[in-house]
Amino acid sequence: MSHFSDHHHTGDVVKESGMYIDAGGTKKNLHQGETFPNSPVTGKATTWTHASHTHRTGDTVMESGHYIDSDGDHVVLQQGEKFPACLKTGNSVTWTHEQ
């Protein structure tokens, strides 16, 4: 898996609802099942990344990609897996998309 697998292109299907940011910095709320649009500013094809939001230990991964926990641990997770506990302590922790 490429480090940039958490980048989505115009026309890709949204797998996880939430706020996304395009390559020009424009934010847009998108819903699961929609397609990533062209840039709202330029009208041209662009890439989108999920804006920072958190997931908790035990949540289901909706979007494959690189994640980092609140202790700085990095993991690559696949859609359908569960977010793990902290790799250092085994305690419940929050995870965000690694930018």
All heavy atoms as an XYZ file, in Angstrom:
764
protein
N       0.835     -1.174      0.000
C       0.000      0.000      0.000
C       0.881      1.238      0.000
O       1.783      1.360      0.786
C      -0.891     -0.011      1.238
C      -1.651      1.282      1.412
S      -2.655      1.311      2.902
C      -3.739     -0.031      2.571
N       0.557      2.160     -0.854
C       1.293      3.416     -0.936
C       0.970      4.295      0.249
O      -0.138      4.265      0.789
C       0.901      4.130     -2.226
O       1.326      5.464     -2.194
N       1.927      5.104      0.649
C       1.697      6.054      1.733
C       0.569      7.009      1.369
O      -0.095      7.549      2.228
C       2.985      6.837      2.024
C       2.814      7.868      3.086
N       2.636      7.545      4.402
C       2.749      9.217      3.029
C       2.501      8.646      5.123
N       2.566      9.681      4.305
N       0.328      7.222      0.076
C      -0.668      8.181     -0.349
C      -2.019      7.534     -0.626
O      -2.851      8.122     -1.292
C      -0.168      8.931     -1.591
C       1.055      9.754     -1.282
C       2.294      9.362     -1.733
C       0.959     10.893     -0.501
C       3.417     10.100     -1.433
C       2.068     11.641     -0.196
C       3.307     11.246     -0.661
N      -2.273      6.334     -0.087
C      -3.550      5.667     -0.311
C      -4.694      6.410      0.355
O      -5.842      6.181      0.028
C      -3.497      4.230      0.188
O      -3.306      4.226      1.576
N      -4.392      7.323      1.288
C      -5.454      8.080      1.924
C      -5.773      9.350      1.141
O      -6.526     10.183      1.585
C      -5.133      8.384      3.383
C      -3.825      9.115      3.578
O      -3.029      9.203      2.630
O      -3.588      9.592      4.691
N      -5.196      9.489     -0.057
C      -5.550     10.566     -0.972
C      -6.547     10.013     -1.971
O      -6.373      8.925     -2.497
C      -4.317     11.095     -1.708
C      -3.404     11.871     -0.829
N      -2.162     12.275     -1.225
C      -3.537     12.319      0.438
C      -1.582     12.933     -0.242
N      -2.396     12.972      0.769
N      -7.596     10.767     -2.200
C      -8.661     10.335     -3.092
C      -8.721     11.291     -4.275
O      -8.451     12.480     -4.129
C      -9.992     10.326     -2.346
C      -9.903      9.593     -1.045
N      -9.902      8.219     -0.961
C      -9.747     10.039      0.225
C      -9.783      7.863      0.304
N      -9.683      8.950      1.036
N      -9.110     10.774     -5.409
C      -9.151     11.565     -6.635
C     -10.587     11.856     -7.038
O     -11.500     11.087     -6.725
C      -8.440     10.818     -7.774
C      -7.004     10.542     -7.476
N      -6.011     11.467     -7.698
C      -6.397      9.466     -6.941
C      -4.845     10.962     -7.320
N      -5.057      9.749     -6.854
N     -10.773     12.950     -7.737
C     -12.078     13.272     -8.296
C     -12.622     12.027     -9.002
O     -11.905     11.391     -9.768
C     -11.951     14.442     -9.295
O     -11.530     15.608     -8.579
C     -13.259     14.710     -9.999
N     -13.861     11.673     -8.686
C     -14.499     10.506     -9.289
C     -14.449      9.257     -8.429
O     -15.237      8.337     -8.636
N     -13.510      9.201     -7.445
C     -13.472      8.063     -6.518
C     -14.728      8.090     -5.640
O     -15.301      9.151     -5.393
C     -12.250      8.127     -5.595
C     -10.935      7.841     -6.292
O     -10.950      7.383     -7.453
O      -9.889      8.082     -5.663
N     -15.141      6.934     -5.149
C     -16.297      6.842     -4.267
C     -15.863      7.111     -2.821
O     -14.842      6.589     -2.358
C     -16.966      5.452     -4.369
C     -18.102      5.306     -3.363
C     -17.470      5.210     -5.780
N     -16.637      7.920     -2.109
C     -16.382      8.225     -0.701
C     -16.737      7.002      0.132
O     -17.871      6.531      0.091
C     -17.212      9.450     -0.241
C     -16.993      9.718      1.244
C     -16.884     10.671     -1.083
N     -15.761      6.464      0.877
C     -15.985      5.281      1.703
C     -16.309      5.637      3.142
O     -16.867      4.824      3.870
C     -14.758      4.375      1.659
C     -14.526      3.780      0.287
C     -13.351      2.860      0.271
C     -13.111      2.324     -1.127
N     -11.933      1.486     -1.194
N     -15.936      6.851      3.563
C     -16.170      7.272      4.941
C     -16.671      8.712      4.930
O     -15.983      9.610      4.452
C     -14.876      7.167      5.748
C     -15.031      7.540      7.194
C     -13.729      7.404      7.978
O     -12.678      7.105      7.391
O     -13.782      7.623      9.186
N     -17.875      8.926      5.440
C     -18.433     10.275      5.506
C     -17.580     11.161      6.388
O     -16.973     10.699      7.347
C     -19.857     10.236      6.083
O     -20.711      9.500      5.250
N     -17.533     12.436      6.047
C     -16.814     13.383      6.879
C     -16.327     14.581      6.096
O     -16.668     14.768      4.927
N     -15.520     15.390      6.766
C     -14.958     16.586      6.158
C     -13.681     16.220      5.418
O     -12.828     15.509      5.955
C     -14.655     17.623      7.243
C     -14.182     18.952      6.706
S     -15.413     19.821      5.700
C     -16.696     20.141      6.904
N     -13.560     16.691      4.182
C     -12.387     16.446      3.356
C     -11.808     17.782      2.900
O     -12.523     18.790      2.831
C     -12.752     15.591      2.132
C     -13.022     14.153      2.486
C     -14.257     13.753      2.953
C     -12.025     13.190      2.366
C     -14.508     12.427      3.293
C     -12.268     11.857      2.695
C     -13.504     11.494      3.159
O     -13.734     10.183      3.494
N     -10.518     17.770      2.589
C      -9.817     18.962      2.120
C      -9.206     18.646      0.760
O      -8.520     17.639      0.607
C      -8.705     19.366      3.109
C      -9.290     19.579      4.504
C      -7.977     20.623      2.613
C      -8.243     19.722      5.594
N      -9.452     19.523     -0.228
C      -8.866     19.277     -1.543
C      -7.442     19.821     -1.610
O      -6.954     20.443     -0.657
C      -9.752     19.815     -2.675
C      -9.679     21.317     -2.867
O      -8.987     22.031     -2.121
O     -10.348     21.803     -3.807
N      -6.773     19.574     -2.724
C      -5.367     19.954     -2.876
C      -5.155     21.455     -2.738
O      -4.065     21.901     -2.379
C      -4.829     19.464     -4.223
N      -6.187     22.252     -2.991
C      -6.079     23.703     -2.861
C      -6.441     24.221     -1.487
O      -6.386     25.416     -1.232
N      -6.842     23.310     -0.585
C      -7.160     23.710      0.787
C      -8.632     23.962      1.061
O      -9.003     24.342      2.171
N      -9.503     23.717      0.076
C     -10.938     23.915      0.263
C     -11.536     22.728      1.005
O     -11.281     21.577      0.646
C     -11.642     24.076     -1.098
O     -11.044     25.164     -1.791
C     -13.133     24.323     -0.932
N     -12.343     23.013      2.036
C     -12.989     21.956      2.814
C     -14.392     21.699      2.280
O     -15.078     22.621      1.837
C     -13.082     22.352      4.287
C     -11.741     22.419      4.977
C     -11.896     22.753      6.442
C     -10.546     22.783      7.126
N     -10.681     23.081      8.556
N     -14.788     20.417      2.325
C     -16.129     20.046      1.877
C     -16.575     18.815      2.646
O     -15.816     17.863      2.801
C     -16.139     19.764      0.375
C     -17.525     19.469     -0.184
C     -17.522     19.514     -1.688
C     -18.871     19.191     -2.270
N     -19.872     20.211     -2.046
N     -17.805     18.838      3.129
C     -18.379     17.697      3.823
C     -18.917     16.723      2.778
O     -19.720     17.112      1.921
C     -19.492     18.151      4.775
C     -19.899     17.073      5.740
O     -19.073     16.266      6.159
N     -21.152     17.054      6.112
N     -18.464     15.470      2.808
C     -18.892     14.465      1.838
C     -19.461     13.258      2.574
O     -19.067     12.953      3.696
C     -17.707     14.043      0.965
C     -17.087     15.168      0.125
C     -15.780     14.710     -0.507
C     -18.070     15.637     -0.932
N     -20.386     12.579      1.912
C     -21.073     11.444      2.521
C     -20.728     10.143      1.812
O     -20.507     10.127      0.599
C     -22.590     11.672      2.480
C     -23.006     12.911      3.209
N     -23.108     12.959      4.573
C     -23.283     14.151      2.760
C     -23.456     14.176      4.940
N     -23.570     14.926      3.856
N     -20.710      9.051      2.589
C     -20.412      7.730      2.056
C     -21.308      7.452      0.854
O     -22.510      7.722      0.882
C     -20.637      6.678      3.141
C     -20.257      5.281      2.725
C     -20.423      4.287      3.868
O     -20.999      4.576      4.899
N     -19.909      3.104      3.663
N     -20.696      6.948     -0.231
C     -21.428      6.607     -1.440
C     -21.399      7.693     -2.502
O     -21.638      7.423     -3.675
N     -21.115      8.937     -2.089
C     -20.968     10.018     -3.073
C     -19.642      9.830     -3.802
O     -18.823      9.002     -3.418
C     -20.957     11.384     -2.377
C     -22.257     11.773     -1.732
C     -22.181     13.114     -1.016
O     -21.069     13.627     -0.734
O     -23.258     13.647     -0.726
N     -19.432     10.615     -4.843
C     -18.130     10.608     -5.505
C     -17.410     11.908     -5.165
O     -18.043     12.949     -4.941
C     -18.252     10.475     -7.037
O     -19.063     11.529     -7.533
C     -18.830      9.121     -7.417
N     -16.076     11.818     -5.105
C     -15.282     13.009     -4.838
C     -15.430     13.948     -6.033
O     -15.225     13.551     -7.178
C     -13.812     12.654     -4.607
C     -13.582     12.017     -3.266
C     -13.557     10.635     -3.135
C     -13.403     12.792     -2.136
C     -13.356     10.040     -1.903
C     -13.208     12.206     -0.890
C     -13.186     10.828     -0.773
N     -15.772     15.210     -5.765
C     -16.012     16.157     -6.848
C     -14.733     16.826     -7.352
O     -13.666     16.683     -6.759
C     -16.914     17.200     -6.180
C     -16.438     17.218     -4.761
C     -16.085     15.769     -4.456
N     -14.899     17.588     -8.431
C     -13.837     18.494     -8.863
C     -13.652     19.551     -7.781
O     -14.515     19.723     -6.909
C     -14.224     19.176    -10.178
C     -14.133     18.248    -11.359
O     -13.381     17.283    -11.356
N     -14.914     18.528    -12.385
N     -12.583     20.285     -7.855
C     -12.338     21.372     -6.916
C     -13.494     22.367     -6.969
O     -13.868     22.815     -8.059
C     -11.040     22.099     -7.268
O     -10.947     23.325     -6.561
N     -14.061     22.727     -5.810
C     -15.131     23.719     -5.800
C     -14.655     25.099     -6.272
O     -15.461     25.914     -6.711
C     -15.550     23.788     -4.333
C     -15.072     22.528     -3.725
C     -13.831     22.145     -4.488
N     -13.359     25.351     -6.206
C     -12.813     26.656     -6.594
C     -12.461     26.702     -8.076
O     -12.862     27.618     -8.792
C     -11.578     27.016     -5.732
C     -10.918     28.288     -6.218
C     -11.962     27.123     -4.263
N     -11.720     25.692     -8.561
C     -11.233     25.728     -9.944
C     -12.115     24.965    -10.925
O     -12.026     25.178    -12.133
C      -9.815     25.132    -10.038
O      -9.897     23.725     -9.749
C      -8.849     25.822     -9.085
N     -12.938     24.037    -10.403
C     -13.759     23.207    -11.273
C     -12.993     22.087    -11.946
O     -13.529     21.348    -12.749
N     -11.703     21.955    -11.593
C     -10.848     20.927    -12.206
C     -10.674     19.738    -11.263
O     -10.868     19.845    -10.056
C      -9.483     21.524    -12.541
C      -9.556     22.617    -13.585
C      -8.194     23.171    -13.907
C      -8.319     24.275    -14.962
N      -7.026     24.845    -15.300
N     -10.263     18.591    -11.836
C      -9.990     17.391    -11.039
C      -8.937     17.713     -9.977
O      -8.033     18.527    -10.202
C      -9.505     16.260    -11.938
N      -9.072     17.077     -8.824
C      -8.171     17.344     -7.701
C      -8.036     16.090     -6.847
O      -8.654     15.070     -7.130
C      -8.700     18.530     -6.851
O      -7.717     18.899     -5.875
C     -10.006     18.185     -6.154
N      -7.229     16.173     -5.827
C      -7.137     15.105     -4.831
C      -7.741     15.614     -3.535
O      -7.752     16.818     -3.268
C      -5.679     14.665     -4.584
O      -4.911     15.795     -4.186
C      -5.082     14.023     -5.823
N      -8.246     14.680     -2.734
C      -8.899     14.984     -1.460
C      -8.267     14.143     -0.358
O      -7.922     12.987     -0.596
C     -10.387     14.652     -1.541
C     -11.143     15.499     -2.499
C     -11.317     15.280     -3.832
C     -11.831     16.711     -2.207
N     -12.074     16.281     -4.386
C     -12.404     17.174     -3.404
C     -12.015     17.444     -1.030
C     -13.151     18.348     -3.463
C     -12.766     18.616     -1.103
C     -13.325     19.054     -2.297
N      -8.142     14.709      0.825
C      -7.722     13.956      2.008
C      -8.746     14.193      3.106
O      -9.359     15.261      3.177
C      -6.328     14.373      2.525
O      -6.325     15.769      2.790
C      -5.248     14.026      1.534
N      -8.902     13.204      3.955
C      -9.845     13.313      5.055
C      -9.290     14.307      6.068
O      -8.134     14.217      6.462
C     -10.027     11.926      5.712
C     -11.367     11.765      6.339
N     -11.721     12.413      7.489
C     -12.438     11.043      5.967
C     -12.960     12.090      7.804
N     -13.423     11.257      6.890
N     -10.115     15.251      6.454
C      -9.706     16.203      7.491
C      -9.544     15.438      8.795
O     -10.093     14.357      8.982
C     -10.754     17.302      7.633
N      -8.776     15.973      9.670
C      -8.467     15.299     10.925
C      -9.737     15.055     11.747
O     -10.476     15.975     12.044
C      -7.486     16.148     11.724
O      -6.609     15.352     12.430
N      -9.976     13.829     12.054
C     -10.998     13.448     13.019
C     -10.494     12.202     13.724
O      -9.542     11.582     13.275
C     -12.358     13.230     12.342
C     -12.421     12.028     11.471
N     -11.953     12.020     10.181
C     -12.877     10.774     11.701
C     -12.142     10.819      9.656
N     -12.692     10.045     10.560
N     -11.105     11.857     14.817
C     -10.561     10.765     15.620
C     -11.435      9.523     15.565
O     -12.628      9.587     15.313
C     -10.393     11.196     17.092
O     -11.677     11.572     17.618
C      -9.431     12.348     17.225
N     -10.772      8.401     15.785
C     -11.399      7.090     15.918
C     -10.927      6.520     17.252
O      -9.826      6.813     17.700
C     -10.941      6.157     14.787
C     -11.160      6.734     13.426
N     -12.351      6.651     12.759
C     -10.317      7.410     12.601
C     -12.243      7.244     11.589
N     -11.016      7.712     11.468
N     -11.737      5.680     17.865
C     -11.393      5.085     19.158
C     -11.026      3.614     18.975
O     -11.469      2.965     18.035
C     -12.576      5.182     20.123
C     -13.093      6.561     20.322
C     -12.748      7.321     21.551
N     -12.333      6.596     22.715
C     -11.301      6.975     23.468
N     -10.584      8.008     23.151
N     -10.989      6.303     24.539
N     -10.243      3.118     19.906
C      -9.942      1.684     19.950
C     -11.260      0.916     19.849
O     -12.218      1.243     20.544
C      -9.217      1.328     21.261
O      -7.960      2.001     21.287
C      -9.010     -0.168     21.403
N     -11.302     -0.067     18.954
C     -12.496     -0.888     18.773
C     -13.410     -0.432     17.653
O     -14.249     -1.198     17.187
N     -13.270      0.837     17.204
C     -14.064      1.305     16.064
C     -13.641      0.534     14.814
O     -12.494      0.126     14.678
C     -13.845      2.793     15.796
C     -14.473      3.710     16.832
O     -15.260      3.220     17.676
O     -14.162      4.920     16.795
N     -14.556      0.372     13.879
C     -14.252     -0.276     12.608
C     -13.596      0.725     11.661
O     -14.062      1.861     11.539
C     -15.533     -0.836     11.968
O     -16.117     -1.783     12.864
C     -15.248     -1.516     10.635
N     -12.529      0.301     10.997
C     -11.841      1.133     10.014
C     -12.715      1.199      8.761
O     -13.012      0.177      8.156
C     -10.448      0.549      9.669
C      -9.778      1.363      8.580
C      -9.579      0.460     10.915
N     -13.122      2.417      8.388
C     -13.959      2.605      7.209
C     -13.129      2.938      5.979
O     -13.593      2.791      4.861
C     -14.982      3.720      7.461
C     -15.934      3.415      8.596
S     -16.897      1.911      8.345
C     -17.931      2.412      6.989
N     -11.894      3.398      6.200
C     -11.035      3.826      5.098
C      -9.617      3.321      5.352
O      -8.996      3.678      6.351
C     -11.052      5.352      5.019
C     -10.238      5.917      3.910
C     -10.311      7.432      3.878
O     -10.683      8.070      4.870
O      -9.964      7.979      2.819
N      -9.118      2.455      4.470
C      -7.749      1.950      4.603
C      -6.769      3.108      4.565
O      -6.982      4.086      3.847
C      -7.420      0.978      3.470
O      -8.278     -0.137      3.507
N      -5.703      2.996      5.337
C      -4.698      4.050      5.299
C      -3.759      4.013      6.477
O      -3.760      3.077      7.273
N      -2.962      5.064      6.567
C      -1.993      5.228      7.642
C      -2.642      6.017      8.769
O      -3.261      7.058      8.524
C      -0.764      5.995      7.134
C       0.049      5.224      6.156
N       1.274      4.716      6.468
C      -0.202      4.855      4.876
C       1.760      4.073      5.414
N       0.879      4.145      4.438
N      -2.479      5.543      9.999
C      -3.059      6.192     11.167
C      -1.984      6.367     12.235
O      -1.009      5.618     12.281
C      -4.211      5.350     11.739
C      -5.411      5.312     10.826
C      -5.513      4.354      9.826
C      -6.432      6.239     10.963
C      -6.611      4.325      8.977
C      -7.533      6.218     10.114
C      -7.619      5.258      9.129
O      -8.707      5.228      8.294
N      -2.199      7.362     13.103
C      -1.293      7.623     14.212
C      -2.138      7.780     15.474
O      -3.219      8.376     15.429
C      -0.424      8.876     13.930
C       0.610      9.073     15.009
C      -1.276     10.112     13.729
C       1.666     10.123     14.665
N      -1.651      7.212     16.591
C      -2.415      7.333     17.828
C      -1.903      8.509     18.656
O      -0.928      9.172     18.304
C      -2.438      6.028     18.615
C      -1.168      5.692     19.373
O      -0.220      6.503     19.369
O      -1.120      4.608     19.980
N      -2.584      8.760     19.770
C      -2.253      9.914     20.605
C      -0.886      9.787     21.275
O      -0.357     10.772     21.787
C      -3.350     10.139     21.657
O      -3.639      8.941     22.349
N      -0.281      8.588     21.249
C       1.080      8.397     21.781
C       2.143      8.454     20.687
O       3.319      8.271     20.954
C       1.201      7.031     22.480
C       0.497      6.993     23.824
O       0.255      8.067     24.396
O       0.184      5.885     24.280
N       1.718      8.644     19.436
C       2.663      8.747     18.326
C       2.944      7.440     17.607
O       3.805      7.394     16.733
N       2.232      6.358     17.949
C       2.417      5.083     17.255
C       1.775      5.151     15.874
O       0.683      5.698     15.712
C       1.779      3.930     18.039
C       2.480      3.668     19.362
O       3.719      3.758     19.390
O       1.778      3.383     20.348
N       2.448      4.586     14.884
C       1.959      4.566     13.503
C       1.542      3.153     13.137
O       2.243      2.194     13.451
C       3.077      4.998     12.535
C       3.602      6.362     12.812
N       3.183      7.469     12.124
C       4.509      6.810     13.712
C       3.812      8.533     12.580
N       4.625      8.162     13.541
N       0.389      3.031     12.439
C      -0.060      1.738     11.931
C      -0.690      1.924     10.560
O      -1.153      3.011     10.224
C      -1.088      1.047     12.860
C      -0.483      0.676     14.197
C      -2.326      1.887     13.042
N      -0.677      0.860      9.778
C      -1.406      0.815      8.512
C      -2.576     -0.127      8.743
O      -2.388     -1.273      9.152
C      -0.516      0.304      7.357
C      -1.323      0.187      6.075
C       0.691      1.221      7.162
N      -3.788      0.377      8.512
C      -4.990     -0.408      8.759
C      -5.803     -0.536      7.480
O      -5.817      0.376      6.646
C      -5.839      0.249      9.843
C      -5.162      0.364     11.221
C      -5.989      1.230     12.153
C      -4.947     -1.015     11.821
N      -6.479     -1.665      7.355
C      -7.306     -1.944      6.185
C      -8.782     -1.797      6.551
O      -9.184     -2.063      7.687
C      -7.051     -3.373      5.684
C      -5.606     -3.644      5.294
C      -5.139     -2.756      4.163
O      -5.846     -2.561      3.183
N      -3.942     -2.193      4.301
N      -9.584     -1.406      5.572
C     -11.016     -1.280      5.772
C     -11.567     -2.579      6.355
O     -11.210     -3.672      5.911
C     -11.698     -0.969      4.450
C     -13.185     -0.756      4.569
C     -13.819     -0.419      3.236
O     -13.177     -0.405      2.196
N     -15.101     -0.155      3.263
N     -12.405     -2.447      7.386
C     -13.017     -3.608      8.034
C     -12.297     -4.062      9.287
O     -12.883     -4.757     10.119
N     -11.016     -3.705      9.436
C     -10.290     -4.029     10.661
C     -10.805     -3.148     11.794
O     -11.549     -2.191     11.568
C      -8.784     -3.812     10.480
C      -8.145     -4.752      9.493
C      -6.644     -4.500      9.318
O      -6.153     -3.396      9.629
O      -5.979     -5.418      8.843
N     -10.378     -3.452     13.006
C     -10.722     -2.640     14.174
C      -9.507     -1.811     14.572
O      -8.364     -2.269     14.469
C     -11.128     -3.525     15.356
C     -12.348     -4.381     15.102
C     -13.602     -3.555     15.071
C     -14.823     -4.464     14.916
N     -16.042     -3.706     14.771
N      -9.753     -0.590     15.030
C      -8.661      0.225     15.546
C      -8.129     -0.435     16.809
O      -8.897     -0.787     17.703
C      -9.130      1.651     15.838
C      -9.284      2.475     14.597
C     -10.508      2.573     13.958
C      -8.201      3.141     14.053
C     -10.656      3.327     12.807
C      -8.332      3.903     12.893
C      -9.564      3.990     12.275
N      -6.806     -0.607     16.887
C      -6.219     -1.328     18.018
C      -6.075     -0.453     19.266
O      -6.210      0.770     19.209
C      -4.837     -1.718     17.488
C      -4.497     -0.630     16.518
C      -5.811     -0.242     15.878
N      -5.767     -1.114     20.356
C      -5.388     -0.423     21.585
C      -3.995      0.162     21.385
O      -3.305     -0.159     20.412
C      -5.398     -1.402     22.751
N      -3.580      0.991     22.303
C      -2.240      1.572     22.248
C      -1.209      0.465     22.161
O      -1.252     -0.511     22.925
C      -2.002      2.428     23.488
S      -0.348      3.131     23.579
N      -0.281      0.589     21.228
C       0.737     -0.439     21.030
C       1.710     -0.504     22.202
O       2.320     -1.538     22.444
C       1.492     -0.176     19.724
C       0.618     -0.098     18.463
C       1.470      0.253     17.245
C      -0.139     -1.386     18.240
N       1.865      0.596     22.957
C       2.796      0.634     24.090
C       2.164      0.176     25.402
O       2.781     -0.529     26.178
C       3.341      2.060     24.267
C       4.204      2.528     23.116
C       4.620      3.981     23.304
C       5.356      4.468     22.083
N       5.048      5.832     21.739
N       0.909      0.613     25.639
C       0.298      0.371     26.947
C      -0.834     -0.647     26.930
O      -1.193     -1.177     27.975
C      -0.266      1.683     27.523
O      -1.369      2.108     26.700
C       0.802      2.763     27.607
N      -1.435     -0.879     25.752
C      -2.588     -1.770     25.665
C      -3.887     -1.104     26.068
O      -4.937     -1.735     26.068
N      -3.848      0.188     26.404
C      -5.038      0.929     26.805
C      -5.786      1.457     25.593
O      -5.228      1.592     24.501
C      -4.658      2.109     27.708
C      -4.069      1.659     29.019
O      -4.396      0.590     29.527
N      -3.183      2.467     29.573
N      -7.052      1.805     25.803
C      -7.853      2.425     24.760
C      -7.218      3.763     24.390
O      -6.681      4.473     25.243
C      -9.272      2.639     25.283
O     -10.081      3.179     24.266
N      -7.260      4.090     23.100
C      -6.578      5.286     22.611
C      -7.351      5.843     21.423
O      -8.204      5.164     20.846
C      -5.115      4.942     22.245
C      -5.041      4.050     21.041
C      -4.257      6.166     22.084
N      -7.057      7.086     21.037
C      -7.660      7.660     19.838
C      -6.662      7.615     18.690
O      -5.454      7.669     18.895
C      -8.093      9.130     20.070
O      -6.971      9.891     20.490
C      -9.202      9.217     21.100
N      -7.199      7.490     17.476
C      -6.404      7.411     16.255
C      -6.872      8.483     15.286
O      -8.062      8.797     15.221
C      -6.579      6.037     15.590
C      -6.022      4.910     16.392
C      -6.676      4.172     17.331
C      -4.697      4.407     16.340
N      -5.818      3.235     17.865
C      -4.610      3.352     17.271
C      -3.574      4.739     15.590
C      -3.440      2.632     17.470
C      -2.412      4.016     15.782
C      -2.341      2.965     16.714
N      -5.952      9.042     14.496
C      -6.283      9.988     13.439
C      -5.575      9.570     12.166
O      -4.581      8.847     12.201
C      -5.858     11.437     13.785
O      -4.459     11.465     14.009
C      -6.609     11.959     14.985
N      -6.091     10.053     11.028
C      -5.415      9.821      9.753
C      -4.058     10.506      9.806
O      -3.957     11.661     10.237
C      -6.215     10.405      8.584
C      -7.456      9.647      8.288
N      -7.504      8.673      7.330
C      -8.687      9.715      8.824
C      -8.719      8.170      7.288
N      -9.448      8.797      8.182
N      -3.028      9.812      9.384
C      -1.692     10.398      9.345
C      -1.605     11.285      8.116
O      -1.944     10.864      7.014
C      -0.639      9.294      9.287
C       0.767      9.799      9.428
C       1.768      8.669      9.525
O       1.373      7.490      9.571
O       2.953      8.987      9.552
N      -1.178     12.524      8.309
C      -1.099     13.481      7.195
C       0.268     13.485      6.583
O       1.246     13.296      7.170
C      -1.447     14.884      7.678
C      -2.844     14.964      8.219
C      -3.942     14.700      7.204
O      -3.839     15.145      6.071
N      -4.946     13.962      7.582
